Amino acid sequence: MASDSPTLRVGIVGLGQATVSFLPSLLTHPHVQITAGADPRPEPRGAFARDFEAEVYENGVDLCASADVDAVYVALPEYLHAEHVIAAAEHGKHAIVEKPMALTLEECDAMLAAVDRAGTHLVVGHSHGFDPPVFKMREIVRSGELGPLGLINSFCYKGFVYGLRRPDELDMRTGGLVHNHAAHQLDIVRWIGGGRVRSVRAMAGTWDPERPIDGVYAGFLDFEDGAVATVVQNGYGYFDADEFHYWIGEMGQPKAPDHYSHNRRSVTALSRDEEAARKAAIGYGGRRQRAIASDEGQQAPNHPHFGVTIVSCARGDMRASADGVYIYDEEGRREVPVPLAKAVKSNVVDELYQAVANDRTPPHDGRWGKATLEVCLALLESSAQRKEVMLSHQVPTPD
């Protein structure tokens, strides 16, 4: 970003469902301008060029070379993350990359090396790790108000397995619940717990042979400072953990209690080609794309969340409420209000902007993202080998 310019010009690589969810956060940021988009499909490229009067590219690597782009948002499947973050760095561009950071730790190392060589900034957008109630709970833990942290219990029951999936998302090598959704949950517990996980013991399971990916896991995380965390996620969609979160959906909107069962019935009736086509239709420019909120009047009425996370300290417990954080201690229950963000992922965008504008390392940088991926991979390794897995690439939660 030019030193005399207050605007960060952003190019988007991948015009699918992730971009539709992320656009409100870009559009509501006062110092961000969308200047380019890339996708191999002509339909979303055409819609994007028309809507934003932006450059469009068939190839994301070509977008990274644009003189009209300061930063790149990489909204591609994770096996393409390394290639595009490295290309962005080689052209002097900063980057936000979707979760998880990559498929392997070796890819993370290549991304980190490229960013370090270029002197650019990288934010890994585990978006729920940026949820305002998560930040508040970490703040309360660090304050010592409730005594030392002892236990974090995080559980999420959703219909991940029966959401619309591309073929690569139904391949154990590149898809599955751990690859796609564990990063959210692990980023939350690492952020609150101080970051440095010592070891992982876990189980993961594949329960539907028609969708041959891991759809459930349970893990036990031992932190270096003595705290522990349990993480449980079930993606088969019979029970919905939003029942325990006031029937507020993941993005902070009210939710119909029977919504998840409809997803399972509709998706299992589709062929693989029909399913992929229907998923493409909800991406940018697709016939089923949902409306994009671009102003504060359309923001979600409540905070986003990912299942239920209960934080236990020596003198009290905490969990997210619809509007902030509930604290349970000797005086009973009280609520600490937390201001809403303008859009559910606006903290991700602002973290990159502040890093670039002030030339400082973002909290959720590549080393943080690599550490979260290490825990994801340890869940799968521990399950396969039925043993505890020790970790060696962990970093502390930044102050």
Secondary structure, DSSP 8 states (H G I E B T S, - for coil): --TT---EEEEEE--SHHHHHHHHHHHT-TTEEEEEEE-SSHHHHHHHHHHH--EEESSHHHHHT-TT-SEEEE-S-GGGHHHHHHHHHHTT-EEEEESSS-SSHHHHHHHHHHHHHHT--EEEE-GGGG-HHHHHHHHHHHHTTT-SEEEEEEEEE--GGGS---GGGGSTTT-SHIIIIIHHHHHHHHHHHTS-EEEEEEEEE---TTS-S--EEEEEEEETTS-EEEEEEE-S-SS-GGGGGTTB-TTSSB--TTHHHHHHHHHHTS-HHHHHHHHHHTSTT-TT------SGGGS-SS----SEEEEEETTEEEEE-SSEEEEEETTEEEEEE----SSTTHHHHHHHHHHHHHT---TT-HHHHHHHHHHHHHHHHHHHHTS-EE---------
